[in-house]
Amino acid sequence: MHTDFENLVTETIDKYNMLEETELVVVGFSGGADSVSLLYFLSDFIKKSDKNIELMPIHVNHGLRGEEAERDENFAKKFCENLGLNLIVVREDVKALAIKNKISTEEAGRNVRYGAFRKHAEGARSKVAVAHTLSDSCETMIFNLIRGTGPKGLCGIPPTREDIIRPLISVTRMQVEDYCREKRLKYIHDSTNFGLEYTRNKIRLGIIPLIKEINPNFEESAKRLISIISESEDFIDETAEKALSESYDGKSYDISYIESLANAVKSRVAHKILSANFNKPVENKHVNLLLDVIKKRSGAVNISKDFKIVCDGEKLLIEKSQNKKLLFWKKKMELGKNFLTDINNNVIIKVVPADEIKKADKNNIWFIDYDSLPKECYFRPRQNGDKFKFKNRGITKRFKKIFNELKIPLEERSKIPVLACDNAVIWAKNLGVSKDYIPKKDSKKILILELEDNKND
């Protein structure tokens, strides 16, 4: 007989397709009740299913709690050994990293953990499982509310984000502890979870118990609220994404079209315009400035020292601060040599039968399934809404996020060629061929794309 815990976690995994097309799950394992129940459940769940999935638990020793941290590490090793799993231990001096990077120890610790998880999740059809619960999501919602969040902050912690999955996001901390008792699972207590020097602990230990005096079922009530707001946010986001695409002609945004939108969608469009063009967090004051420019049909918004958004009455233009417009170019793909004069690059295109293909021995040659290509494709820089589907990782990312991760300077981004049809990206320099256009076993024709070295650089 399944427990409520098991039913809820199984429903969450199925609802969000958390383990579909997955061969490896990296599990963040601290040794606390949440991660113990997560690892034990996943191990049991995979054994009982027909899924061929490898579990890779990772324990991060932050070097912050001396003997207690060593105790946690030893516990984690023994627990995984009993499950027949090999534990990977990562040790870092988080306090020293925080001082070096001028950030909080909490942020430094989080960076270390997710850096370790993703390092081991690379190169496979993999996911990263972390043990956030419904209780954690409620704490996040209250934390964001106190900070003055918008609706998105009231959505708590999402069940999935890119390659990260949270199978326990529908169960409370009490249900986790009940499950551990039922399965006779031992776990450790982190002393930092009981100190009131951290804001989240104040919420967990002080605010939520007071709320539960009024409503003992607070977490279930919050779960319904999170679900309602999340659905509304998804709808606004999808509507704004569509409006953004329809208002953009490749060079500028149509102000009349944006002004015709509902206020919630208009604000989201403004936020997306800002976040797509500036490599810094977008704040409400920036959104309000841009909305004011749109309403007045004049003015400019400076977000960084390099770029600004300018209104000429009918259009919004992205310009360099020196009043030079961002580089925009477009060229239809043709067989033979394609001269991308705007960025001083040349691309050579050939189409050959699949059985004539030999392995490329250069980094500047790519193979594309010719039969899957649209009739007309264009070389251009990335545009708002562009996403890239990675071949081996089973995830899709926005170009802005990819460029940020690759640390590509803002002024260089419009010089990176992309082969696309509308917003469907087929190939991009630095990234290669998108998953949907990689040659298959039954491909009949292969397009060979060769990027010539830029001899003038």
N, C-alpha and C positions, 0 to 999 in steps of 0.2 A: 504493500500500500504506500502510495506516494504522500509525502508531507506537503503542507501548504508551501513551504520553502521550495521543495523540488518542483511542484506544479508551476509556481510563479516563475522560477528561473527558466524552466523548460519553455514556458509560453513566451518569455522575453527573447530567448534565443531564436525560437521559431518566427516570432513576429518580425524581428529585425534582421532575419537571415544572417545571424552573426557567424555561423560556422560554414556557410555555403562556400564552395570552391576554396576551401582552406586545407592546407597541409601541415601548417605549423602554428601553434598558439603560444606566444611568449606570455607568461603569467607573472605579473608583479607580485612577489611573495614576501611580505614583511614578517609573517608569523603571527599576526593578530587574528582575531576571530573572523573578520571579513575575508582576509586572504586565505586563511585555513579552509573556510567553508567553500570558497570559490575553487581552490585547487582540488580539494577532495571531490567536490561535485563534478567538476569537469573530467577528472580522471575516471570516476564511476560512470558518468554519462557517455563518454567515448567508448569505454569497454563494452557497455550494453548496446551501443549503436553499431551500425555497419560503417562508421566513418573511420577512415585511415588518417588520423590526425596525431601529430607528435606534440607533446606538451613540453615546454621548456621553462621551468620556473627560474626567476632571477631575484636574488636578494641583494639589496643595496645597503651596505654599511656606511652610514654617513659620517662616522667618526665623531659623533657629537655626545654620546652618552657613556663613554668609557666601558666599564665592565658589563653594564646592561646591554650595550650594543653587541658585545662579544657573546653574551648569553643568547641574544636573539639570533645571531648568526648560527650558533651551535644548534639551537632548537630547529631552525629552518633546515639545516643539513640533515638532522635526524628524521624530521617529518617527511622530507622528500625521499630519503632513503627507504623509509617504511612503505612508501607508495611505489617504489621501484623507479623513481625519477632522479635524473642527475641535476643537481642544483648548481646554477652559476652564481658566484658571489662577486659583487663589484664593490670595491672599497674606495672611498673618496673623502678627502678632507673638505667637507662642505663649507665649514666656517671660513677656511682660507679662501675658497672660491668666491664666497659671498663678498669678502673684503676686497679681493682682487677685482671683481666685476662691479663693485659698488651696488649690490642688490641685497635683499633680505636673505636670511638663511633658508626660509621657507621656499623662496623662488629658486635659490641655488640648488636646494635639495630636489625640487621638482625637475629642474633642468637635467640634473645628473640621472635621476630615475628614468625619465622618458628618453634621454639620450642613450642610456644603456639598453632599454627595451627595444628601441628602433634599430640600434646597431645590430642586434641579434635577430631582428625580424626582417632584415633586408635580404633581397635575393631569392625570395620564395613566395608562394601563395600563403602569406602569413597574416596573422592578426596579433594585436597586443591586448590582452585581457587584464583589466584592472578591477579592483574590488569595491568600487563606489556603490553605496546602497541608496535606497529611497531616503533614509535618514540623512545621509550626506547631501543629497539633492535638496532636501528641505532646508538644511543649514545654509547651503549656497544661496537659495532663494531669499532667505532672511538677510544674509550677509549683503547681497546685492541691493535689497530693498533699503537697508540702512544707509548704503552708499549713495542712494538716489538713482537707481537704475531705471532703464526703460523696460518695455514689455519683455524683451529678449532675456534680460537678466532674471526675470521671474520664471523662466523656463527651467531653472535649476541646472542639473548636469545632464547632457544628452545621452541617450542609450548608446549611440555610436557616433564617432567622428573620424572620418577617413578610415585608417586601419585600426583604430582603437574601439574595443567593445567593452560593454559594462553589463555582464549577465545578471548582476545582483541589483540592478537599478530599481526593481519593483518590489524588493523585500526590505523590511525595516531591520535596524540593528538588533531589535529584540528577537525577530524571527531568525536572524543569523545565529544568535546565542542559543536559541531553542534547538536549532538544527545541530549545533556543535554538541549540546548535551545529549540529544537523541542518538547521535552517531558516536558518542564518547570521544570526541575530538578535543585534544588539549590545544591551548593557544596561549600566547604571551600577552602581557599588558605593557604598553608603552607609557612610561611615566609622564612624558610630555603631553599626553592626551588629557591629563588631569590638572595641569597648571593653568591659571587664569591669565597668564601673560599674553596668551594668543587669543585673538578676537574670536576665532571659530570655537575655541573651547568655552568662551563666555556664552556664546550662543547655545552650544550643546549642553553645558552644565547649568546655565542660569536662565536664559530666555525660554528655551523650549519646554523645560519642566513647568514653568509658569503658564505657558500656553496650554499645556496638557491638563492643567488643573481646570481650565475652562472647557476644553474639548479633548478628551482622552484619545480620540481618533484623529488627532490633528494631522498625522502623516498621511492617512488615507484621504483626508479632505484636501491636503496640499497636492497629493498625487492627481486628483481630479482637476484642480486648478492648473497644475503644470501641463496636463494633457490638453485642456481647452486652450490655454495661451499658446502652447507649442503649435497646435493645429492652425490657429489664427496667424501666428508668425510665419509658418510655412506658406500659407496662402498669400500673405502680403509679400513675402520674399519672391515667390514664383511670379506673382503679378508684376512686381518691380523689375525683375530680371527681363521679362517679356517687354515691358514698357521701355526699358533701357535700350534693348536691342532695336526696337522700332523707332526710337527717337534719335538714334545715332546713324549718321551717314558715312562713317569712316573717318570724318574729319572734325565734326562738331555735333552738338546736341540741339535738337529742336525745342526751343523754349515754349512755344505755343502748345506743343504736345504735352510737355511736362506739366505746364500750368493747368491743363485740363484734367489731370489725375486727381483722385481723392487724396486728401491731406496725408493719410498714413502711407499711401503708396508714394506720394511725392517726396516725403521725407526719406523713405527708404531708397528711392532713386538718387536723391542728393547724396546720401551716405555712400552709395555704391560708386557714384562718380568720383567722389573724393578718395575713397579707399583704393580704387583701381589706379589712381594716378599719383598717389603720394605715399612714400615709404615711411609712414609714421601713423600711430593710432589716431583715428578720427574721433573727435569729441563733439558733443551736442552743439557747442558754440560754433564749430566749423560748419555743421549742417545748417544751423540757423542763419549764418552769414550767407551761405550759398542760396538758401531759400529766399532771403531778402534780395539778393542780386537778381534771382529769377523773377520775383514779384515786380521789382522796379525796372527790369529789362535793361539794366545798366550797372556798371561797376565791375569790381574784380575781387577775388578772394585769394589772398596769399597764404598758403599752408606751409610752404618751405622756402628756403632762400633761393631755390632753383626754379620752382614752378608756381604758376598761378592759374586760376580759372577766370576768364574774361567774358563778359557779355557784350555783344555788339548790337543788341536790340532784338534780334531774332534767333541768334545762335549762341551757344556756349562753346568757347574755344579753350583748349588747354595750351598754354604758352609758357615758354621759358621766361624767367624774370627779365631777361634782356629783350623781351618782346619778340622773340623768335618762336614761331610756332613749332610744336613738337613734330618731328619728322614723320611724315606719312607717305607711303608709297604703295603701289599695287601693280602687279604684272601677271598676265595670264600665262599659265604654264604651257610650254610648247616643246615638241621633240627637238633635240639638238641643244644648242647653247642658249641659255636664257640669261640675258645681261641685266643684272639688278644694279643699275647704275647709281640709284639713290644711296645704296650702302656699299658700293664699290665691291660687289661680289658677283661671281658668275656661277651658274648652276647648269650642269650638263645632264640632259634627260635622254635615256634610251629605253626601249621596250623590247624584250627578248623572250623566247619560249622558256618556260620554267626549267626544262631539262638541260638548258645550256648554262645555267647559273653555276658559277664557281664561287667559293667562299672569298669574300672581300678581305684583303690584307691591309686595308687602310682605314683610318678612323673617319675619313670624309666620304665614304661610300655607304649608301643605304639601299635596301631592297624593299619594294612596296608591291602588294598584291594589286596588279593593274585592273583586274576585272571588278574589284570592289570600289574603284574610284568613280566619283561623279563625272559627268561629261565635261564640266568646266571647273578647273581648279586654279587658284591664284596664289602667287607668292606675295606676301605682305608682312607687316609687323603684327604683333599680337594686338587683339582688340578686347574691349570689355566683354566679359562673358566667356572668353576662350578658356577651355579646359584641356588637360592632357591626360590620357589614360595610359598608365604605365604597364608594360608588358608582363612583368613578373610579380608585381606587388598587388595586383587586383584592386587598385584604387585609382580614383580620378582626382586631380588637383587643379585648382585655378592657377593660371600662369603667374599672377601676382605673387602667390604664396611660393611657387617654385622658384621664381627669380629672387625672392627674399632669402630663401634657404640657400640658393647658390651664390648669394651676395653679389649679384650683378648690379652695377651702378645704374641709377635711374636713367642717366643720359645715354646708356648703351642699350637699353631694352628695346627701343624702337628700331635698332639696327640689326636685331636678330631675326633672320628670315623664318617665316612660317609658311607652310603649304597648306591651304585650307579651301573648303567650299562653304561659303557663308561662315557659320560659327563652328563647323565641324573641322577640327584640326587633324590633319593627316600626318604631318611631319614638322619638326622644329629643330633648328640647329641647337646643339647642346643637349637635346633630349632624345632625338632619333624619331622612330616611327611609332605612331599611336597604335595601341593594341588591336583596334578594329581593322587596321590596314596592313598588318604583318602577313607575309605570305603563309599560305596553309599547305597542307600535304596535297590537296587537290587543285591548287592554283595552276592555271594554264599559262598565263603570261605574267612576267615580272617587270615592273618599272625600276630601272636602276637610276638612282639620284646621286650625282657626284658634285660635291661642292668644291670649286676650285680655290686654291690658296689665294688669299688676298696679297698680291705681290707689292701693293703700294703702301701697306702698313709698315 
